[in-house]
Amino acid sequence: MLWKIVLLIVGIFCLVYYAMLCAALRKWNSTFSRFWLGAGGLCVLGVKVLQYDRIPVVLKILMLFLAIAFLATESVIVAGMFRNHQKKCRYLVVLGAQVSGRKITDSLRRRLDEALKYLEKYPDTRVVVSGGRGKGEEIPEAEAMAGYLTSHGIEKSRIFLEKRSRTTQENLRYSLAFIEDATKPVGIVSNHFHLYRACQYAKKLGYEQPCPIAAGCNPLLVVNYMVRECMAVWKMWLLNCIS
């Protein structure tokens, strides 16, 4: 049956992609990469044990709803990836990402390089580097980020360090303490897939004109990040509905 062929192809893709992620990240147990291992295993197992004509109608409808919801959410995320505004901002907020010990990781380096371009273009702009110390990090992310910027010629007087945050929402909330006027445009620097959610949080926290400034990411990891971000957006929407 066609559905079994599709399910098998999806399962094989997930398992192969998991292997590629392990090779690229040099570890087998990266938090979200295990999603692909689980999804691949379930798809392959489903080919063996499921009979489509025996699947309850309610479950079929639920599967269709999830597929539509996933595609709709991804379209929103993609639209946010290309809203790269280049207004002149008095402040930038560079959102933190994992640091390996003291070493800047690829995703974070891309954010910082994008911030460097902007800071070189607008020498009056100041920057808030935002990120606390997480698991496997010897120093707060903000310290590593500030060190990277100063090593590339940005004066220390232009850099503010926000070292408490652990989440995107906290990045933006705690960074407000360093921004004189959040009613004016503030640049939000992150990887492109993250910008929709980051700007939604910023608006809710009182940034009246958040200006997304998009950095790229490792091409191999785009699919992984996009699926993970979809789930994070669902969580954000759900919490917004509850609160």
C-alpha positions in Angstrom: 0.0 0.0 0.0 1.1 3.6 -0.7 0.9 4.7 2.9 3.3 1.9 3.9 5.8 3.0 1.3 5.5 6.6 2.4 5.9 5.6 6.0 9.0 3.5 5.2 10.6 6.3 3.3 10.0 8.8 6.1 11.3 6.3 8.6 14.5 5.7 6.6 15.0 9.4 6.2 14.7 10.0 9.9 17.2 7.3 10.8 19.7 8.4 8.1 19.3 12.0 9.2 19.9 11.0 12.9 23.1 9.4 11.8 24.2 12.5 9.9 23.4 14.7 13.0 25.5 12.4 15.2 28.4 12.7 12.8 28.1 16.4 12.5 27.6 17.1 16.2 30.1 14.3 17.3 27.7 12.9 19.8 24.8 10.5 19.7 22.6 11.9 22.5 22.1 15.5 21.6 18.8 16.5 23.1 16.6 17.0 20.0 18.5 14.7 17.6 17.0 11.7 19.5 13.7 12.8 18.1 14.8 11.6 14.7 15.9 8.2 16.1 12.5 7.8 17.8 10.5 9.0 14.9 12.4 6.8 12.5 12.0 3.8 14.7 8.2 4.4 15.1 7.7 4.8 11.3 9.6 1.6 10.5 7.8 -0.3 13.2 4.5 1.1 12.0 5.0 -0.4 8.5 5.3 -3.8 10.2 2.4 -3.7 12.7 -0.2 -1.2 11.5 -3.0 -1.9 9.1 -4.4 1.3 7.7 -8.0 0.0 7.4 -7.9 -0.8 11.1 -6.7 2.6 12.3 -9.6 4.4 14.0 -11.1 7.3 12.1 -10.5 9.6 15.0 -6.8 8.8 14.9 -6.7 9.4 11.1 -8.3 12.8 11.6 -5.8 13.6 14.4 -2.9 12.7 12.2 -4.3 14.9 9.4 -4.8 17.8 11.8 -1.2 17.5 13.1 0.2 17.5 9.6 -1.8 20.6 8.6 -0.9 22.4 11.9 2.8 21.5 11.3 2.8 22.9 7.8 0.9 26.1 8.9 3.3 26.7 11.7 6.4 26.2 9.6 5.0 28.7 7.1 4.8 31.3 9.9 8.4 30.5 11.0 9.7 30.8 7.5 7.9 34.1 7.0 9.7 35.4 10.1 13.0 34.3 8.8 12.9 36.8 6.0 11.7 39.9 7.9 15.3 41.1 8.2 14.9 44.8 9.1 17.8 47.1 8.8 16.5 50.1 10.7 19.0 52.1 12.7 18.7 50.8 16.2 20.2 52.4 19.3 20.5 48.9 20.9 20.9 45.4 19.7 20.1 42.3 21.8 22.1 39.2 20.8 20.3 36.2 22.1 22.6 33.6 23.7 23.2 30.0 22.5 25.2 27.1 23.9 28.9 27.6 24.7 31.1 24.6 24.7 33.2 25.2 27.8 34.5 28.6 26.9 34.3 28.1 23.1 31.8 29.9 20.9 29.7 27.3 19.0 28.7 27.6 15.4 25.2 28.9 15.9 26.3 31.5 18.4 29.2 32.6 16.2 26.8 33.3 13.3 24.7 35.5 15.6 27.8 37.4 16.7 29.1 37.8 13.2 25.8 39.3 12.1 25.9 41.7 15.2 29.5 42.7 14.2 28.3 43.7 10.7 25.6 45.9 12.2 27.9 47.4 14.9 30.5 48.3 12.3 27.8 49.9 10.1 26.4 51.9 13.0 29.2 52.9 15.4 26.7 54.6 17.8 24.8 51.4 18.4 25.2 49.5 21.7 24.8 45.8 22.2 23.4 43.7 25.0 24.8 40.2 24.9 22.4 37.9 26.8 22.9 34.5 28.2 23.6 32.8 31.6 25.7 29.8 32.4 24.2 26.5 31.5 25.2 22.8 31.6 28.7 22.2 30.1 29.5 25.9 30.1 32.5 27.1 32.1 31.5 30.8 31.9 28.2 32.6 31.2 27.3 32.8 27.5 27.3 36.6 27.8 31.0 36.6 28.8 32.0 34.4 25.9 30.0 36.6 23.5 31.5 39.8 24.9 35.0 38.4 24.5 34.3 37.5 20.9 33.0 41.0 20.1 36.0 42.7 21.8 38.4 40.4 20.0 36.9 41.7 16.7 37.3 45.3 17.6 34.1 46.3 19.4 34.9 48.6 22.3 33.9 47.3 25.8 32.0 50.5 26.5 29.5 49.5 23.8 28.8 46.1 25.3 26.4 45.3 28.1 26.4 41.8 29.7 23.2 40.1 30.8 24.3 37.0 32.6 21.2 35.6 34.4 19.0 34.3 31.6 18.4 30.6 30.7 15.6 30.9 28.1 14.7 33.2 25.1 12.0 34.9 27.2 14.5 35.6 30.0 17.1 36.8 27.5 14.7 39.5 26.4 13.2 40.3 29.8 16.5 40.8 31.6 18.0 42.7 28.7 15.4 45.4 29.1 17.3 46.7 32.1 20.1 47.9 29.8 17.8 49.6 27.2 17.0 53.2 27.8 13.8 53.3 25.7 12.1 50.1 24.5 9.5 52.1 22.5 12.2 52.8 19.9 13.5 50.2 17.5 15.6 47.5 19.1 17.5 44.9 17.0 16.9 41.3 17.9 19.8 39.1 16.7 19.4 35.4 16.4 19.4 32.6 13.9 16.7 33.0 11.2 14.5 30.0 12.3 14.3 31.5 15.9 13.3 35.1 15.0 9.5 34.7 14.8 9.3 33.4 18.3 11.9 35.8 19.7 10.1 38.8 18.3 6.7 37.5 19.6 8.2 37.3 23.1 9.8 40.7 22.7 6.5 42.4 21.8 4.8 40.7 24.8 7.5 42.0 27.1 7.3 45.6 26.0 9.6 46.0 23.0 7.4 48.1 20.8 9.5 47.9 17.6 11.6 44.7 17.7 13.7 44.6 14.5 14.7 41.0 13.6 18.3 40.6 12.4 18.8 37.2 10.9 21.9 35.0 11.1 22.1 31.7 9.3 22.8 28.3 10.6 24.6 25.1 9.5 22.7 23.9 6.4 22.7 20.3 7.7 20.9 21.3 10.8 18.1 23.4 9.2 15.6 20.6 9.2 16.4 19.7 12.8 16.1 23.3 14.0 12.9 23.9 12.0 11.1 20.9 13.5 12.3 21.7 17.0 11.2 25.4 16.6 7.8 24.3 15.5 7.3 22.5 18.8 8.6 25.6 20.7 6.2 27.8 18.9 3.3 25.5 19.7 4.3 25.7 23.4 4.5 29.5 23.2 1.0 29.7 21.6 -0.4 27.3 24.2 1.0 29.3 27.1 -0.3 32.5 25.6 -3.8 31.0 25.4 -3.6 29.9 29.1 -2.2 33.1 30.5 
